[in-house]
Amino acid sequence: MSRPHYSRVWLTFFRNSLVREMTFRGNFILTILTRAFWFVAQLTLFEIIYRNVPTINEWTREQYFGFMATAMLINTVVESFFMPNCANFSELIRTGNLDFALLKPIDTQFLISFEKMDLAMLNQIFLAGSLLAFSLYRIGEPISLSNAILYCIYLSTGVTFFYSLMIALASTSIWFGRNTGLYDFWFYLTIFARYPRSIYGSPAGSGSWATGDVLQFSFSYVIPILLVVTVPARILLSKPFAKPFDETWLPIIAPAAAIAGLAISRTIFVWSLKGYRSASS
């Protein structure tokens, strides 16, 4: 049996998703408008905040908008291409349709991860790109080619890490049947990545650890969700880290965590399939 052409399969999934979106144009347009409203609401909130303070823990208005755009780009890719499938995984198990996925001559994780796409969410790429361009224009500093390339690499790192976390949580559906609580945990956990890493630490010279320091350490070195947005944003904005240790190691920890996360999530997924009991059994 010949190996499937994964790029062609992915393009077929994309085309099918586009057909579904165009079949229900009203829902497609409503989703675009809803996400645009959310985007405007976030900008308005921080515009109000920055009218009263010049910086938020060393992040100026333009720099923070660049950070926000980076987070949006990463989340848009994850929510458009992976979230619909991971959310539907428990339903495949409940209905027994996972049996059909297992029988197909293609990697099951690839099939589970890409079969459905929420293409209406992709309008956020345009919104985030516009916000990023505005931020860079207002900052006024030229962006080197090396920094732009590194930025794209670290965006991929962020997408990889969030996908790994999502597919690992989705795999637990095989044991729990429904894992709505654990799936919600993904949202509660990743909400910390919406804000720069530096805001969680104690003020310089305070000499004591607070709750923010615990969060900063845990989400930088245990589950490094604070790095996958902060590192690319700082690289693009040429904004150095405050500590020499962070400047040296955090750009290394971020991609290492993404690679490790991908390997661990793959192991969890394969292991969970071994515990799957077919609907016909």
N, C-alpha and C positions, 0 to 999 in steps of 0.2 A: 504494500500500500504506500503510495507516495505521500510525502509530507505536505501538509497544507501550507499555502502561502499566507503567512500571517498578515502581511500588509494588505493583501487583497481581501482577506476576511474582515479586517478592521474597516476598510473602505466600504464594504458591504454593510456592516453594522452602522456606519455613519450615514450611508444613503438611506437605510431603512428608518433610522431615527429621524432624518430630515423629512421623509415622507409622512411619518406619524405626526410630526410637528405641524406640517402643512395641512394635514387632514383636520386638525383641531386648531385652526388659526386664531380663534378667539382666546383660547387658553394660552397660546404662544404669545400673543400680544399682551395679554394680562400679566404674564410672568415677566415680560420685558419691562412693563410699566411699574410693576411692583418692585423689581430690583433697582430700577432707576430711582424710585421714591426712597428706597432704603439708602441708596448712595447719596442722594441730596440731603437726607436727614442726618447722616453721619458727618457730612461736610459742614452742615449748618451748626451742629452741636459743637464741633471743635473750632469753628469760626467764632462762635460766641465765647468759648473758653479763651481763645487767643486774643480776644479784644480786651481781656482783663489781666492777662499775664503774658510777658514777652516770650517765655520758654516754659516747657514742661520737662523738668529734669534734663536740661541741656539740649532739648530738642526744640528748635524754632518751628514756627508755623509751616514754613515751606519744607523743612526737613521732615516734619511729622507727616505732612501730606504725601511726601515721597515714600515714607514707611508704609502709610495706609495703602497707597497704590500697589506696593510690593505684596502686601498681605492679600489684597484683592486678587491680584494676578494668580497667586498660588491657590487660593481658595476656589477661584473660578474654574480652574482646570480640574481640581479634585471634585468639586460639586457637579460639574458638567459631565465628566467622563466616568467617574467611579462611584459616586454616591448612589445614583439610581440602582445600580447593580448590587452593591453591598446591602442596601436597604431591602432589596427584593430577595436576598439569599434565603432568609428564613421562610419566605413564602414558597420558594422552590422546594424546600425540604418538606414543608407542611403538605403541599399538594402532590408530592412525589415526582415533580417535574425535573428534579435534580438527576433522576435516573437517566433521562434523555441526554442531559449534558455529559454524564459520565460515559455514555455509549458512543459519543461522537469522536471521530479520529482527530482530536485537537486537544491541546492542553486545557484541562478543566478550569484552572485558575484564569487563564486568558479569556476563556469563554464567559466565565462568571463575571469577570471584571469589565468587559467591554461591550456586552451584547446590547445594552440600552444606554442612550446618552440623552442628557437634558440640554439640548442645543440652545434653548431660549436663554440659558444662563450665560452664554458666550457674549452677550451684549456688554457684560461687565468688563470684558477685556478691552473694549473700546473706551469705556468709562475710566477704567484704571489707567490705561495708556495715556488718555488725555490729562488725567490728574498728574501722572508722573512727568509728562512733558511740561506741564505748567510749573511744577515744583522745580524742575531743573532749570527752566527759563528764569524763574524768579531768583533762584540761588545764584545763577550767573557764572558758575565755574564750569570750564570745559570738561567733558567726560572723555577719558582716554579709551582707546580701543581695547586695551587689556582689561580695564575695569568693566567695560560693557560686556566683554566675553565672559569674565568671571561672574558678572551679575546673572547672565543667562544660565550659566552652569549651576549657580547656587539656587536659582529659581527651580531648576530641575531637581536639585537636592531636596528642596522643600516639598515639592509635589511627591517625590518618592517617599519621603518620610511619612507624610500624612496618609498616603495611600497604604503604606505598610501597616500603620496603626489601624486604619479603617478595615482592611481585609482581615487582620488578626482578630479584631473584635467581631466581625461578621462570621468568622469561622466557628465561633462558640455557639452559633445557632444549632449546630449539629448535636450538641450535648443538651442545650437548654430548650430546644424547640423554637422558642421566641426569645430574642435577646434585646428587646426594646430598651430595657434599662441600661445595658452595657453599650448599646448603640448611642443612646443619649449621652452616655459618659464621654463619648468622643467629642460631642459638642461642648460639654462642660470643660473638658480638658483643653481643647484647642482655643477656647475663648481667651486664655492667657496670652496666646501668641498674637493677639490683635494689638498689643501694646508693646512698646520698646522694652527690652530687657532691663535697661538701666533704671526704670521707674520703680522696680520692685526692691532695690537695695536701700539700705539705710544711708542717710546723708554722710558724706565724707567726714571723717574725724569723729564720728559719734562713738566709736569704740565698743558698740554692743550690737548683738544680732536681734533683729525683729522678725516678725512673720514674713515680711517682704524678702528678707535675706534667705529664709528657708525656701520660699517659693523660687527665688532666683537660682539658688544652688540646685534644687531638685529638678527644675525644668531647664537647667543648662547642662547638667552632667548625668542625671539619672534618666529622665525622659526629656531630651533637649528640644522641646517645642519652641522655646524662646529664641533659639539660634537660627531656625530655618527661615525666619523673616528678618530678624535683626541683622544677621551677617550680610546677606545680599544688599539690604538697604544701606548699611554703612559703607560697603564697598562702592556702590554706585555714587553715593553722596560724598565719597572721600572723607568720611567721618570716622576718625580713629577711635578705638576703645580707650576707656579711661585708664585701664591697668595694663602694664606690659604683658602680664600673663595672659590676659584675655586677648590682647592683640596678636599674640603668637599662636595660641592654642585653639581659640574658639573657631577660627576659619577652618581648622583641621578637624575638630570634633564634629562639626555640622555634617560634612559629607561622609565621615566615618560612621556616624549614627544612622544616616540614610541607607548606606550599604548594609550595615548590620541589621537594621530594621527590615530591609527587604529579605535578607536571608532568614531571619527569625520568623517573619510572617509567612514565608514560603513553607518553612518547616511546620508551623502551626497548621497551615491550610492542609498540607498533605497528611499530617497526623490526624487531623479532624476527619478527613474523608475515610480513614481506616475505621473510624467509629460510626460511620453512617450506615444505617440499616435501610435497605431499599424498601420502597413502598410495596413491592411485590413479595417481600420476605415475611 
